[in-house]
C-alpha cells in the first residue's frame, strides 16, 4: 500500500519492553515510522539499538537524554539518536506527540 492514513491505523504500544508510547506504526521493508504519544511524566527508559533514530516533536515538550547530553525538545525540533547510543525520553509538563523513524532491527520493528 503506497498511502497510510495514520488516523485509520490501529493504536498500540510501541516498544513496550522499554516505553509507554502509544500510537500507530507503519513498517516498511527497512524502516519503522511511528506517531508516538506519551502522557505527561511518561516516556522511554534507557535503551539502545544498532541503528540511528530520528524523533520529530509535533506537540508538547520532550525531555531527552542522548548519550551524556540532556535537553528539552519542543515542537519543530528533531532529536537525532546515533547507532548504539543509550537514550531515553520523557514527556515534560503535559502530553507529547512525536514522529519516530528508525531502521528495523533484524527485520523487526519495536516490540508491541
Secondary structure, DSSP 8 states (H G I E B T S, - for coil): -----GGGS--EESSTTTB--EE-EEE-SSEEEEEEEE-TT-EEEEE--SS-EEEEEEEEEEEEEETTEEEEE-TT-EEEE-TT--EEEEEEEEEEEEEEEEE-BTTB-S--
